[in-house]
Structures are given as C-alpha cells and as structure tokens.
Amino acid sequence: MAEKSIVTGQYVRIRQTPASVGERMLAQLIDWVIQFAYLTMWWFLTTKMGVELGTLAIILLILLPVFFYCPLCEILSGGQTFGKRLVKLRVIMADGTLPSPAAYLLRWLMMIADGPLLGYIGVLVMILNRNNQRFGDMAAGTLVVKLQSYSKIQVSLDEYDYLTEGYRPSYPQAADLSLEQVDTIRRTIDSDQPERISQLSQKVQQLLGVTRRESEDEFFLRRIIRDYQYYALEEI
C-alpha cells in the first residue's frame, strides 16, 4: 500500500497509509452488525418483552440512531465509528487535520452514490483510486487511514532550525492556539506592517493572558509561533 506524505498545520511532516479496501469493508461490516444488533434489541423489547413505544419514541430511539449512525459516531469520536475503531482506522482530512462536522456529513451523504443504490460503485472507485477514496471522500477532501501507520519522520530544518536541543518555551499558553490563529499571526508578520503587528501583539497578549518578555512586537509574535510549534512537536 502506497504511503501518502503530508505536512500538517504544525509544520510536522508525517506519512500515512490509506486503509485498504478490505479493511474499510471489514469496518463497514462490523458497523452493519452493530446496527443490526441494535435493531434486534429493540425488536425483542417491543415484541417479546411487551415494551410499548409511541411513534415519536420509535423515531428518536430506533430510527434516527441507526440512520445517522456513521456521521454521529465520526463527529463525536473524532473520525471513528465502532467498526473503524476495532479495525484501527480513522477519517482525517487530506492535510492530516480533523474533519469538520460538515465534512463528515458530506461524505456520509455521498453514500447515495457510493452505496447500494448504484451497485456499490464506491468500492470500484476505491479500487481505482491510489488513496482508496470513495466519492464521499473525494467530495469532502477526506481519507480513511490506518492509525498505526502514523510516524514522525524528518522535520524541515528550515522550520525548526531554532528549536535546538534544550530549547525551552517561554509561553506554554501558546499550545492553546488554533491553527487558524497561528496562521493569522504568521501572515501578519509576513505583511511587514508595524501597525498591524503591534495591534495583533496586544490582542495575543490579552487572549493568552501573558506578560511578554520581548520588547519588540514582532519578536514576541515569533516566539509565540515557536512555542506553539514546540508543543505541536511533542504531540506527534
């Protein structure tokens, strides 16, 4: 299985192996078994145990959980259904980040094209696609990958030449920043506009609740980015 190399928003290069068609089908089979078992449990309760349910209860307790099983599981568990968890698979974005709820929903809605209504054409698409993506994955920009395949490889010296051995971050609060916030800081620094840099520096101080040690606004923001990257490296 070919590996796909990506660079995450933390500027850490990782490689990942897309899940094989067989692994994805096994995970799907497990999910079907779980859904069938859930329906069987309610059938037993209502027909054999005499549990009476109204129409609304049937919809809320039985039909909706089964119908929305995949997107609900993936949204709540960070890209995994029970089947994917057992087979050690996860849905991620093509850049390695966690998909948004909208991405999970889009790939699920595309089962109309991938699934039984069109003769499981999604299986054929996965076989012909080098990353084993079905239509839903391509539409949402997602991949299903093997969890155990993640491994840190070389980190670009251009990005981390200042993170020498013994580097100690000055602002642990930088780890709480989002990728979007760090990208905003970086773009502002690259804009080379002192007024914007100064304004953003003050906002970052307030957001993180820190007392800066650097006298220059740009130096402070660069330190924040470096500290963020330091903690990002620790998580890989």
Buried (B, 14 or more C-beta within 10 A) or exposed (E): EEEBEBBBBBBBBBEBBBBBBEBBBBBBEBBEEBBEEBBEEBEEBBEEEEEEBEEEEEEEBBEEBBEEBBBBBBBEBEBBBBBBBBBBBBBBBBEBBEBEEEBBBBBBEBBEBBBEEEEBBBBBBBEEBEBBBBBBBBBBBBBBBBBEBBEEEEBEEEBBEEBEEEEEBBBEBBBEBEBEBBEBBEEBBEEEEEEBBBEBBEEBBEEBEBEBEBEEBBEBBBBBBBBBBBBBBEEB
